Amino acid sequence: MAGPSHTTIWVWLMGLLAAGLAVAAGPFGRAVAIALIVSVAVVKAVLVARHYMHLKGEPPIIYVVAAAPVLLLLVLLGALVPDLVWSR
């Protein structure tokens, strides 16, 4: 079974772009808007990686290698939270 066509993925990416712009212009709080926009960006990155970069057939270690910097970023952000939130 063949996956979705490039046109279908492009339409999804354009829809997600519109969703991100709508969130940015919407009546959300700053933290909620940032969380939603980052979530949309992650979905777009997964779509591009799986369909345009053809990572579907790669071994699972590719995903581990890609996830390592993200996990490091989360650890570093978590380490900064006390300084950013409770230092005032």
N, C-alpha and C positions, 0 to 999 in steps of 0.2 A: 504494500500500500504506500503510495507516494504521499508525502506531507503536503502542507499548504504551499501554494505558489508564492513566488516573490511578490506578486501584486497583492495577494491577500495579506502577507506580512507587512507590506508597506502601508496598506490601509489601516491595519491595526496600529502601526507606529504613528500614523497621522492622527488617529483617534486618541491615542495616549498623549500625544503632544497637545491636542485640544483639551484633554482632561487636565493636564498640568497647567495650561494657561488659565483654564476656568477656575482651578483651585487657587492660583495666584491672585486672580481678580475677585475671588469670592469673599464672603463675609466670615472667613475662618480666623481664628487666632493665629498668631505667628508660628507657634510651636506645631499646631495641627497642620497648617499649610506646609511647613517644612517637611513634616513627617509624610504627608500625602505626596508631595512632589518627589521626595526621595524614593518612596514606594513605587511610584510610576516610573521613575528612572531605572530602578532595579528590574522591573518587568520589561522595559524596553531593552535593557542590556542583555537580559536572558534571551529575548526574541532574536536580537541581532547575533548573539553568540551561537545560538542553536541553528538558525536558519541561513544566515548570510555567511557566517564563518565556518559552517559545516562541522560543528563540534559534536553533533549527535552521535557519530560513530567512533569518537575517541574513547580511550580507556578512562575509567573513573578518576585516575590520578590527576588528570587535567583539571577536574573540578576541585580537587583538594589543593592543587597549586594555585588556582584562582581564588579559593576561599581563604587561604592563609593571610594575604595582606588585609582582607576585610576583617578577619578576626583580630589581627594586630591593631587595626584602626579602632575597633570597638574597645579593645583593652586600653589603648592609650586615651581614648575619649572618656572611658570610665575612670581612669586615673586622674583626669583633669576636672571631673565634676566637683569634687570637694573644693578645689581652688576657685572655680568659676561661680559656684552657687553659694557657698557658705563663707566666703572671704569678705563679704561686705558687711 
